[in-house]
Structures are given as structure tokens and as C-alpha cells.
Amino acid sequence: MATQHFSRILIGLLATLWSVPCRADRAGNLISEINDKAASVARELQQQGSRVVGVLKFEVRDQHRRSVRGDDTLSSECGDWLETALRRYSSDGNLQIVENASDVASKTAGANHRSEAGRQRLFAANYRLPDGQPVKVDTFVTGRIVVRQDLASVRVILQSVHDRRQRPLYSLDDFDANTKMCILNQLGVPYHIRDSGSADQVHLNALETLRDPERNHPAKRNPLISFEVFYDGNPVPPRIVDGMAVLPEPRQGQHVWLKLKRLDQSDRTFAAVVKVNGENVLWRKRLVDFAGPKYVLHKGDPAIMIKGFQKDDGQADAFQIASAARSRELESVYGADVGTISITVFQQGEPEDAIAPELQSLAIGQADSESATITPDKYVTRGVIQAGSRATTQRVRLVDPIPWDPTPILSCVLHYYQPGDR
């Protein structure tokens, strides 16, 4: 299960905290490194005889090859970055890159690149080029991200996957990348930086949290942001279990909302991304946090009450607890993100930090009234938070784009639901 995987990596990190030297000083950021490797990967694929290529989402592991929590977002984003980068080197027509190969693979029963039977199903599926033309893929590219135990860097191994060959997996390239920007955040590692000058030392702040989560976990105490979860109007404080912030599971019919309040009294401008089950509460975007819509937080701003998924500038779909059966269905929909509430906080950066305008949707919001949800007299069962059928008034307004430093100053995940049968 997702929480069990993350629990194991936390314990492993604590057990061997200083066993691997920090390599972040020699490694670039993950996006840049993937972009830089795309040209050589494209050349190698052509030398292997590849013509139609699909890119699969990456796997994320710790150094003991155990799955790391989280990381549907990071693994999918890495696949998307590599797909986009490879497409730049396919304009000569010698290499064609299909669109969204991972999506097709995830919807094809039994398809995977790890077993012979899985590869047969993977290659048998139909894929499409960007112009809509249906094709069969002759080669897939994927990667494995290994999180180093000092949290300062990751090792990335790129592989090609072939059909009907004695050797189906070929190594294409491998490289180190630092964990600056959003990498630790996307892995669900909790931390908050102590001052504005320590953004380059995020991994050290994360290690402090892992060593003493009761004292340093941002869900328990941090000087930047107050973030509370309410069930039926009552605040629900998290407990720290195996390094994770855990909430009691809400029950069907309970009324859930979130409260976001800035504590820091400096003149810095902050922005917060809040997600439920990996979906941004602003318009249900599933973008990487840095690129997604954000709540802008200025010094002295009032608290923001979040009672649902925003759908326009005045209305939101109120949070609703799913039935037990529907919750089990949502486990497969949301993957490793199911049962999580996350908050990521950025600080204002320099103009060169700005990203594409279409990804700079920023909002500041304050709920105006109580949510109009139905509260049954009797609680039926625990469940996953989802968008309900009733609307709630929740006003937000768009503001001019602001450049944000891409490295979060706070990363926190609350676990409110345990997937699977007890």
C-alpha cells in the first residue's frame, strides 16, 4: 500500500542516513537532465532500429528497490518530459513518438514491460501519433528513479523495451539529478525550510523532519502556514505514525473542509497549492504543483476556508465522503495519491523563475458561507473524499501572474484514508 511503502523508505533513510555521499553539487535538476539526455537517447533508439516509440511513466524506488510513496505524479511527469523532449528530435521522420503511451498501457489489462506476457499485451495495444494516426509501437522507453538516502539527489536509469528479442530491456543512459525544485515534494517527503536563504538545502530540512518528526513535521508545527482539517466543524489534529501525518478516517455523511492561514509575518509573498487525492482543489487540476493554480498568501491575509473543489470564481463542488464501494473504485482512479491531503507552499521568486502564462493561474480565495451539503443522521462507513453533487459558495479572484521560486518552502502530506481491506 502507498502509506506502507513510504513508511519503509522513512525507516530505511533513518537507518542509513549518512551512508551515501551527497552528489547534489554535481547534478543538475531533473527536468534539465532529462532534456539534455533526449538527443543521445533519440540517436541510440535509431541505432537500435526503432521507428515508432512510446514513452512509459517512470518507476520510483529507494536504494533497496522498494517502491516510494507518491509517486504517480513524479513518475508520470518524468515520462511526459521525456516524451516532449524526444519529439524535438523526431522531426526528420526517422523516429515517431506516439502520444500518451502510459495512458493506453494503464487501460490495457495485464500490460507491463516487466514480464514476457505483459510485454505481449503492451505491444499488442493500439497507439496514436500526434496527428491521430493509429500505429503499433516497436519500442518503449521508460526510466527508474532511485532516491538516494541522503535525499540530496536521485539516480535515473533510462531503458528501452523491445518486443520479440532475446534481450527485451536495453540500458540507454543513466545520470544523477538533484532534488531541488519540487522533487522531494512530489515524493511526499515532509519538510519546511527555516529561512528564505535555505532553499538550496531542502534535503537537510527534510532529514531533520525524518530524524524527529514529532518535533519537526510541518503538520505538527511550522512557522509559515497553519493548515487544519475539520470534520463536522471540529478540527482534527494529525498524529505522527512512522514519520507520516495521519488523520482519523472520515465517515460517509461527515462534512469535511480545510482551513489555510498564513502565520509568517515577513514581507515575502507566498502561494499555496492544496490537493485532495492528488487533485488540486482549484479546478481539479492534476498538474505538478509548481505549474498548478495556487492560493496567493500575503502578510495579514484572513484565513481561507476550503469546502470543496473550485469549479468557477464563485462556486465549488462540496467535499463529500464516498461510500465504501465507491472508495474502493477511487483507489484505482487516484492510485498512490488516494487518501491524501497535501499542501505545498512556494515563495515569490525572480522574473526568470516565471513559467508559461497559461500555467500561471493563481487565485486567492475566501469561502463566503456554509457549505450546502447533506448530512445524514447516521454515519454509514469510512470513505474517500470526492466532489459532491451539491454546490457551495466559495469565491476566488484571479490575480496577475507572479514568478515563484520553483523550490517549495513547505511540503506536507496528510493521510486520511488507508487503501485496501483492513
C-alpha angles and dihedrals in degrees: 000000000000097000092046091052092052091045090056094051091050091053092045092051092052092048095054102023099150101027095105123052118238112259099176092106090065099038129081126220118287098249093050093047092051091048091049093051096048095086095053091043091053091050092049092049091053091049088053089055096252117157108163114038134187124193118219126201116267129252120236120211140163120236091274090058093251120143116260121222115251116026117122087098098050095041092049093045092052090052090049093049092051093046091052093046094049091050089064089064097046098069092102089067095240091106126037121196117205121216124252098350091167092058091053091046092050090054094047110090112241095359116147139129097234102077135039093242091047092050091051090057091043094055094040093062122097119245134184136227119226090267090057097255111147115235144163117243119232097186136026126200123206138156144215121221115205114197111217117227095242089058090224096108147005132221115228122201118191119203138181120220120210136188127231096009130123088232107042097174122060127182111236104176144324133207145159125252129185123240096237119124112029103331100108089039091054090049090057094245108155122227146129125206118236099221141004093260096059100069090110089059099054092131090059091053089049091051090052089055092049092049095052111011094165089062103031109028107120090224089063101038138352134145096226113059137011111215120180135178120211129200112195091343095308121114113242112208116209125239122219110238119174090340094309129111106238129190127195110263114262118234130229109277096026118129111235129189138157132228123208120190131170114229102174112100099197123113092250117119115231133196126200129205113201121192135182115200088350093304119118110241086224105081093329094270117173096202125132106276097251091055097042132090115281142196109242113223121197126183110279097015116148120251118278117228113206113196102162149349109303113238101171137352094287110024138057135186102246118239112260131185112238124226119260092258093047090046090058089051091050090055089071093041096054099030116190091356095064114118096020135119112193137186126194122184126201130187126220112275139187125294091258088062091066117115131205112313093235088062095047097085102148127177140183114202145183125181111236102198146008118290116261096224127140115251112196119214091241132045111230109187144328117276154162121281111248139163109282130215094246123083126226128199108250115156125204133166130208118241132197115282115273125198111241129199102249093223111084117231092206132028122179136163124192118199112213102162133041112216120227135028119313 
